[in-house]
Amino acid sequence: MTTPNTYNWRFFRAGGFDQVKLETGADLMNLDKLDQKLWVALACPTTGIEFCPKTAALIDTDKDGRIRANELIAAIKWAGSQLKNPDVLIKGGDSVALADIADASLLASAKQILVNLGQKDAAAISLGDASDANKIFANTTFNGDGVIIAESAADAATKAVIADIAACFGTVNDRSGKPGIDQAKADAFFAEAAAFDAWTKKSDVDAANVLPAGAATSAANAAVKAIKTKVDDFFGRCRLAAFDPRTVAALNRTEAEYAAITGKDLSINVGEIASFPLAQIAAGKALPLKTGINPAHAAAVADLVNNAAKPLLGDKAELTEADWAALQAKLAAFEAWSSGKTGAVVEKLGIARVREVLAAKA
């Protein structure tokens, strides 16, 4: 039978009506020329039929759950255009010979998949070969998923930077299954590195003021902060004693409070005496630094002496209230600078490494 579109069709009779024979690739490629009044059906559901649902979903381009004539024709036209001979579509099977693939990019993709699977000399690619993405990308470094693994780097320096980013921001799994970094982690890392560098430079510019004890300034500030509440309490009690001498006994805690602990094991339970004054209270008294310190805070006072008072004020046997104010004033710039820290996430790398990475523009 010849249609108005001049393609010769062959029919067979079944079930009481004529049905077209689809026997060659040419038959399939000319299906758009078959009068749709001669089609057995012009639509069918994508599910509930004996047909691969994944393939049906691909053919159903408008995703309405039904494959219609125009969608089937488009799918056949596309499939045939990828092949040198559309008769391959009639043969069936689950593989395609590389020699039958016409489209250059599709052929290159098929060859790359086979290379990735360790089958670089294979003459055909199967459905199974193309379907297992994890297997395809297991040994690849660049696979289009936006994740960079250490093996992607061509040099040791770049690999080291990838490791630094992972150490600071964690990793995401590459399609190959290996841990790597993505654009978001890289951007965050370099932003934090720049922020940490800028913050550190503030101390470089005004080192004498910000770092009065040099590299030991951080330890000095920590020692002051650790005992500050008790030292402030001590000098506050001494001022109150100067205001009214009658308060001295109460300010040093009552005999009854001491009696409550003297009958116990005198190994000294820190919890029982930690709330007692740092040292004996008296009007205008300086804080002794070597003797007469509440045992619960002896270690903290020793740190204050070794890490802060001695480096910043010199070797002293006691600390006056004016000395205490002067010590805190010397650390005020450092405290303000350290409280405004930025880029803390990358601090573990050290400023030398951070600056090395930024200078290399990795």
Protein Blocks (a to p, Z undefined) as FASTA:
>chain_A
ZZfkopacddddeehiacdddfbfklmmmmmmpcfklpfbfcdcfehiacdfklmmmmmm
nonopacfklmmmmmmmmmmmpmblklmmngpjddcfklpmblklmmmmmmmmmmnopam
bcbdcfklmmmmmlmmmmcfbgonopacfklpmbfklmmmmmmmmmmnopaddfkopacd
dfklmmmmmmmmmmmmmmmmmmmmmmmlmmmnljmlmmmmmmmmmmmmmmmmmmmmmmmm
mmmmmlmmmmnopfklmmmmmmmcfkopaklmmmpcfbdcdehiacdfkgopafklmmmm
mmmmmmmmmmmnopafbdcfklmmmmmmmmmmmmmmmmmgghklmmmnopklmmmmmmno
ZZ
